[in-house]
Amino acid sequence: MNTTVKKTCIVCPMGCHLEAEVSDNGEILSVSGNTCKRGDAYIRTELTDPRRTLTSTVRLCGAGAERYLPVKTTGGISKARLMEAMKALGEITVTAPVTRGDVIVKNFLGEGADLVAGKTVDAG
Amino acid sequence: MEDKKIIIIGGGPAGLAAAIEANNQGIAPKDILILERDRELGGILNQCIHAGFGLHMFGEELTGPEYAGRFIDIVRERGIGYLCDAMVLSLSPDHEVAFVSPTEGFCRIRANAVVLAMGCRERTRGALNIAGTRPAGIYSAGTAQRYVNIDGYLPGKRVVILGSGDIGLIMARRLTLEGAKVLRVCELMPYSGGLPRNIAQCLDDFDIPLYLSHTVTAIHGKERLEAVTVAKVGDDRRPIPGTEEYIPCDTLLLSVGLLPENELSREAGIVLDRITGGAQVDETMQTSIPGVFACGNVLHVHDLVDFVTKEAYRAGASAAAYVSCACASNEGHEPDTAARYLPTEGKNGVRYVMPQKLNANGDLNADTALFFRVDNIYRDRSVILSVDGKPCAKVKKRFLEPGQMEHINLNEDAIAAIREGSTVTVALD
């Protein structure tokens, strides 16, 4: 028997209430409730390989009172590896100056996305 | 310090956008001054390191510092004046701003126009009157966010969050990622005030339970928080006896609403709106004091910074127009047509409408948007814009939630229907 899976779309702040019709063998038969293509793509990924953009901070030195640098992954990484990724961030220290968008780690954890600086910080 | 054409109080997203747009409209960078009380520009966005900003403005998801950074870069490139560590102490009805700063000392300067962009503050435990002791470990969610994201401290290990607004939800995820255990999020109302997607990606992703219609009724612990009592509430939002649970925890975060920070406005004599807590403004964002404009969270609390930016562009443009017009009338030109204000109102589920008044002699057009919030969750309803009871525009909505600000634009029918003494109403069908 087919089952209906309900998910809130997280792609944008609209938060569409998505529904996917899934067959017994896990095949996605139809998607409804989305108002754009990204919602369709989101629930399909979400049901097979859920991914999340990770945002956090890393240690910063050489910037005076500013001791932490906001960072993000440029794309989704496996949701199951978020805590592992947080541990990896704990090992990183960046030295100012740093420019918004600077790549800190290429292909972070081999997940395909880079870890980049979220803020421009002058040396100080 | 010299007098300025435009002084902007607050260097967060609203102040930055207002400054940039005022400059776009012909006010020289040196004639603009942003006064910011923090050590850097960017406001609260600096501590909002999560993604989700900028989808409307830039078509991509930026983090708070990235979003702010784009505007800070423009302000710096153009040489628009700004002063950090500058605390504004007072604003007078004739546009005199008094502030203190470590580099300038105490200053009084005047401006032709002032833009209020002070943002908002969090409601505190005191505002809720939660019974019990006063131990360490109780923070507003935004304070905890600053500790974690700017200062690098984890405020506690076992956390209860009261309030399911976006900051509370974001902090539930943030603390979990940093190694704390978030035991539950309690929400007084039967629905969450946060964006639906934040419930999905901040709570559901980490199996953090959301208890709707629940509140914290007591706080336990002497030096450090030891536990909270949580109880279910009835339709009257009062705790139901016998439903109390004792939850051991070391940290309680309060995410129970934001209040526009209007002490300066109040002292200046600006008329405030009882519901929004911000100034009453017209469609140009002008307050009850001519030449003083307001935008962003000091005007009404927004859920998306993108809308703050758009509102601030309008305020910045209006301030620039006011300055240009004031200069023109000083040179002997006729002053503009006097303003003729019509009230707006929200009815039948619409809690408030901003702007609170429209100038019938102003430039009302199809871009004039009326922003509003509903008072409950509604499904499959229409929003109706009417003038003196006559429906002029109708927009169908599948979902309406208090957590999402909505808007409806004036249309030709509405503008044509507006007469002397009209009332413009936004209501659900």
Interface residues (C-beta under 8 A of the other chain):
Chain A: K7 T8 C9 I10 V11 C12 P13 G15 H17 R52 T53 L54 T55 S56 T57 R59 A65 R67 Y68 P70 K72 K79 L82 M83 M86 R100 G118 K119 T120
Chain B: R39 N46 I49 H50 A51 G52 L55 E61 T63 G64 P65 E66 G69 D73 N149 I150 D151 G152 L177 E178 G179 L195 P196 R197 I199 A200 Q201 D204 D205 D303 L304 F399 Q404
